[in-house]
Amino acid sequence: MATGAVLLLVDLGGCAKHRLPGGLSKLKPCRLDGIDEQLFCGKVTVFENRETRTGRTIDLNVVVLPAVNQKTKAEPLFDLAGGPGASSVDAAGFYVREGKDYRRRHDVVCVDQRGTGKSNRLAIWREKTPSYYLSEMFPVDYVQKMRHELEKRADLTKYTTSIAMDDLDDVRAWLGYDRINLFGGSYGTRAVLVYMRRHPEHVRSAILLAVAPTDLKMPLHHSESAARAMDLLLGECKRDTRCNAAFPQIRDDWKKVLEQLEKQPARVEYSPPGKSAPTTVEIHRGVFAEKIRTWMYDRDKAARIPLIVHHAANGDFAPFLQQAVAPSIPDFVADGMYLSVTCAEDIPFIDQEEATKLTAGNPFGNYRVFQQMRACGIWPRGEIPPDFLESVQCDAPVLIFSGNMDPVTPPKFGEQVARHLPNSRHVVIPEAAHGVDGLTDPDCFDRIAIEFLDKGDAKNLDVGCVEQMAPPPFATK
């Protein structure tokens, strides 16, 4: 995920040279903070309650990055963000810089899904103290306060994926597009799949990265997937000469630190950067393991895990705190939106006995299941369609990517989804985690994706470069 963007809507005079053709003429020229290029922005107003079409409305934040040649362009690419709860517009910087080749033949459309970004973001302010970064995921008082504050401006049962994908189709029609290409990463893949089921006639093609099926029951499999990824990561350390020399007992270190934290939390003095006075923080087992799990999403952060684990096992939590007390994935996610989605689409279908069996003996334990089930006991539950958990079937061409080192959506989920998409291809990137961040030649992914967009066929693509994408070296000091 990119860093947050502040949207500034600036009308540059309405001259013809600043206008786009067709339905895009409804947009106004604008600037996004941190981006030099002029883009085009607009608001699409939808009813929060799409069934009654009465009452509160939501202004959906829309940003279009135009194709380089407007006269010869093909169907647009709609970018759907992960989370759930991240902003799609935050990805605009990528399509201005590293990903500009996507716009050679395609407009790129970023729509902040309802509940995210500038589309009535469902979140409340929290002070970012060291204890915040080391607190449990969903403290009861925080969830209660968040519900109380957000219900003043939102019906929290109206922010599910199916409702949001009907919003997206409204945006498509408003912009004057017939068929569109869809790109989704992580939760964004679920959103893409739901759109494909609800609006198949408007799908030209889809790209899925790190697949979260509609029946994933997040976070039921988080511990299982994370344990698999951790085993692979520590195995790589063992085979790496430098990593193994520095941490010869790394698997024992991992068990040792978890056992120590199970007995009692670690109390550590932490000195914040700058002139702030030192403070004593507590590190609990569940939080420690959850931090390790999320760092495996990114190969750059994962490269420091053996070092962090080894030092922590020997009572030194400084390397852990250096990485833990800093902005991370949760800071870009709207927690209220996250709960509105998962409390409707996932948590109700988790069986407690099944969860206990899946997490028994697992180093990551039942932490996430407990945190989310407790939070969802407080949160209002939206309704989902009767067929929501069923596999999505669609004849459109679909290109699916999975990272073999992914700690949350491993390749088996991509394979599961591919079985029901007859014109799909599943590409596993051996060294990728939840994305390609940190790997050499990250453009390999983009070259394949753009070739697929141009051809509209997943079968005949040159994917050989994924075998050469290598992770960063392990940190040893």
N, C-alpha and C positions, 0 to 999 in steps of 0.2 A: 504494500500500500504506500502511496505517496504521502507526503506531509500535507496537512490541511491547507486548503486554498480559500481565500476570501474573495467572494464574487463582488465585483464592482460593475454595475450596469451603467455604461456610458454611451449616450447617444452622440455619435460623431457627426451629426448634421443631416443624416438621411440622404446623402448624395447617392446617385446611382452606383458609383464605383464601390460603395460600401454595402450594397444590397446583393443578396443571393437570389437565384431564380426560383420560380415555382413556390411551393409551400414554405421554403426557407426564407422567403421575403418577409414572413411574419416576425423574424428574429431581428434583434438590434445588435449593431457592433458593440463589443465589450472588451474589457481587459480583465484578466485574472491576475491576482497578486503573484508576482514571481515569474510571470510569463510575458515576454516581450511582444509576442505575436498578437495581432487583433483576432479575436474569435467572435462568435455570434451567439447571443443568449436570448432566452425567453422564458416565460412562465406559462404552463398549461394548468388551468384550474379544474380540479376534479372534486366531486363530492366525497367527503370522508366515508359516508355510507352510500355505497354505489347502488344498493338495492332500492332504497327509498328515494334516492336522489333529492334529498332535502337536508336542510340543516347546515352544519359546518362544512367548509370547503378547504382544500389544500392546494396551494400553489406549488406545482412540481417544478423544480429548478432544472432547466434544460440548457446545455451548452453543446454547440455543434462546431466541430473543427472541420472546415470545408476541405473537400478533395482538391488536390493541386490544380487539376483541369476540370472545371465544372461542366464543360461541353461534352466530354467523353467519359465521364465517370460512370461506374457501375453501381450496384445496390450498396446502401450504406452499411456501416458496421456499428451496431449498438453494443456499448460496453456495460456489462452488469457487474456491480461490485460484490465483494465478499462480506464476511462478517458472521451472521447477518448484522447489519448496522453501519457498514462503511459507506462512504460517499463515492459515487461514480465520478463526479466532477473532479475529485481529487486526482483522478488518473489523467486529467487533461495535459499536465506537464509532460507525461511520457509521450503522448502523441504529438507534442510540439517538438520534442527533442529526439530521444533514442528511437521512438516508434513512429517517426514521421513517414516512413515508407508505407505504413498502413494506409496513408492518405493519398498515395499516388493515384489510386483509382476509386477511392471510397471516401465519402463523408464519414467522419466518426462522430457518433452521437452519445453524449454522456447525460444520463438522466438520474438525478438523485431520487432514489426510491422513496416513497412515502415513509416518513420516520427517520430519514437520514439527511446528512448535509444541510442544504437550505430548503428542504421539503418537510418542514415541521419536525425537526430532529428531536427524537424522543430521548432526551438525556438531561441530567441536571449537573450543575457545577460541583466539583469536588476539589478540595485543596490537595495539591500534589506534594505531600510531605513524604519523608522516608517511610513512615508507618503506612501511608496509603499504598505505596508500591509493595509492601510486605503484608498487606491485609488479605483476608480471605476474599474470594471472588464476589460473593453477594451477601454481605452482612445483612441481617434481618432488618435492622433499623434503617439502613440505606435503601433497601428495596421498598420498605413501607413509605419512607419519605418520598422516594422517586414516584411511586404510584400516586400518592396524595397530590404532589405538585403537577405531574403530567396530566392527571385527569381533569385539571382545570382547562386544558386546551386540546385534549384528545380523547377519543373513545378508543381505549387500548386494545379492544377486540377487533379493530378494523385495519390492522397493519400486517396481515398475513401475506404470504407470497402470492397466492392466487389473486387476491384483490390487487396487489401491486402490479402483477403482470397484465391485468386488464387496464390499469392506468397506463402502462407502457404502450399498449396497443392504441390507446387514445393519442399518445404522443406521436406514434408512428403515423396515424391518420392525419393528425393536425399538421405535421410536417410535409404531408403529401407523398409519402413513400408507399409503395405497394408491398414489395417483398424486401426483407431485410436479412442481413447476416448478424448473428449474435455471438458475442464472446463473453464467457463467464469464467471466473476463477473461484474455487472453493464454494462458499454458499451461492455465489453467482452462477455456478453450474446448476444448482437446484432451480434457481430462478429461470434460467434458460430452458431447462426441461419442462417446467410448468408452463412457460410461454408456448413452447412447441406443442404441448398437449391442448392448450386452450385456443391457440390461434395458428394452427398448422399451415393454413393457406397463405400466410404472410411470411413464412420462413423459407429463405433461400438456402442457408447453410448455418452451421453452428460450430463453434470451437469451445471445447470444455477443457479446463486445466484444473486438476486436483478435484476429482468428482465427488460431490455430496449427493447421493441419490435421494429421491423423495422419501424413501423408507429407512433412512440412515438412523433415525431415532437418536439424534445428537443429545447427550454425549455418551451414549451407551458403549460405543466401541473405542472411545478415546484412549482408555488405558491399554487395551489390547493392542491397538495400532502403535501407540507410543512405545510400549515394551518391545515390539518388533523392531521399530526404528532404532531404539537405544541399543539393542543387541547388535544390530548391523553397524552402528556407529562405533561401539566399543571394539567390535571385531576389526574394523578398519584401523583403529588405533593400535591394536595388537599387531597387525600386519605391517604397520608403518614403523620403520626403523627408529626414527627420532621420537615418535610418540610412545612407542613401547619402551625405549630406553629411559624416558623421563617418568613414565607411569607404568612400571612393569606389572603392578597388581591392580590395574584400573577397575576390573570387575569386583574385586574385593573391596576397593575403596567405595564404589557405588553402594554396595550392600552395607558397608560399615556406617557411612554417613546417614543413611536412611534409618538404620537401627538406633543410632545415637539420637536422632531427632524424634524418633518414635518414643523413646524413654522420656525425653524432655526437650522443649524448644531451646535453641541456642540463644543466649543473650550476648549481644556483641555491641561494642562501641563503634559508632559510625561517624565519620567526619565528612559532612557534606562539602562539595566543592565550594571554593570561595572562603568567606570569612565567618560562615555560620559556626556556632559552637557545636562541639561533638554531642551526639545524642545516643542513648542506648536503645537498640532495636531488638525485637524478638523474631527469630526465624523458626517457623513451624514446619513440620514435615510435609504436610499437604501443599503448602505454599512453595516450599523449596522444590518439590518434585514437579509441581505445575509450571514453575519457571523453567526448569530444565526441559520439560515437554514442549513449551512454546518456543524455546530457543532452537529446537530441532527443526522448526519450520524453515529456517534460513541457514544455509550452509556456512555463512560467515560466522554467525553466532554459535552454531554447532561445533565449529572448529575449536572453540574455547571450552567446551564442556568437560573433556577429560582433565584439563588444568583446574577448572573450578571444582570438580568433584574430588580430585586428589587433595587439593588444599583444604577443602571443607572436611574431608575425612580425618584430616590431621589438625582440626580445630581452627583453621585459618579461613574465615569467611570473607576476607577482603576482596578476592577476585569475584566471588558471587555477588557481593553488594555493588561492586563497580558496574556490573552488567544489570543487576536487578533494579537498582534505584535510578531509573532512566525511562524515558518514553518507550512504550512497547505497543504491540498489537492492540491490547484493550483500550488504549488511549484514543484510537481512531474509530472505535465502535460505539454506536449509540446504545447504551445498555437497555433502555426501555424498548427500543425496536428489537434488540436481540431477544428479550424475554417475550415480547408479543408474538414473535415468530416461533420460537422453540417451545413456548408453553402451549401453543396450539397444535404444532405440527410434529413434535418429537416426544416431549416429556409424557404426555398422556398414554403413550404406547410402550413405555418402558416398564417391564415387569420387574419388581423388586428382587424376586428370587433369581431371575435370569441375570440381573445386574450383579448380584452377590457372587454368583458362580463365575461370571466373566472376569471379575476383578479379584477373585480369591488368589492370594499369592502373587499378585501383580505389584511391581514396585510403585506404580502410579496410583494404585488403590481405587477406592470408590469416591475420591474427593470431588471430581466434577459432577458425577451423578447426584451425590448428596447436595452439593451447592445449588444445582439447578432445580432439583425436585423441591427443595425447601423454598427457593425463590418463587417457583411456579405455584406453590401452595398459597402464596400471597397475591399473585398476579392474576388479573382477569383472563379468561381463556376465550379466544376467538374460535369461530367455526371454520372447518375446512371441508372441501368437497368430499363426497363418499369415496371417490376413486383416488384420493390424493396419494396414498401409500403405494398404489399399483405402479408397476414399471411403465415408463413412458415409451410409446411406440410412435415412430415417425419415419417417413421415407426420405426426408431431406438428408443431404450429405452432412456427416458430422465427423469432425476430427477431435479425438480424445487424447489428452496427454495425462500421464501419471508419473510421479517421481517415485522411484523404488525406495528412497529413503524418507518418504513422507510419513510423519508421525501421527497424522489424523485422517487422511484420505488415501490410503495405500492403493496400489494397482488393482487389487481385487474389486474395488468399487467401480473403477473404470471399466473393468472387464464385465462386471454385472450389468452396467448400463448399456454397454456395447452390444450385448446379446439381443437386445430388443430394438436395435437401430440397424436395419439391414444395409444401409449405405454408410456405415461408420468404419473408422479405422482407429485402433487403440495403439498409441505409441508410448512405450515406457522409457523414460530417461533414467539410465542406471544410477547416476549420482545425484539426481535432483531430489529435493525435499518437497516442501509444499509449493514450490515454485522453482525458478532457475536462478534465484538470487545467490550470488557467491560463486557460481560456476564459471569456468572459462568459456569463452565464446557464447555468451547468453543470446547473441543475435541468431544463433542456430535455430532457436525456438521461433523467433520472429520470421526468419526466412521460410521455414516450413509453413507457418500459419499464413503468410502472405501468398505463397504459391497455392495453397489450398483455396484461399479466397478468390484468387484469379481464375483458377480452373473450375472451382465448384465441384471438385471430385476428390475424395479422400484416398482413392485406391492407388493412384500413380504419382506418388510424391517421393522426393529424394530426402530420406530421413537419416541417412548415414551419419551425419555430423553429431547426432545425440550421443553416439558411443564415445566421442572424443571430448565431451564436456566433462571437465575434471573439477573436483572440489578444491578449495583453498587448503594450504598446509595446516596441520594442527598447531595450535599455539602451545608452546612448552615452557614459556616463562613470562 
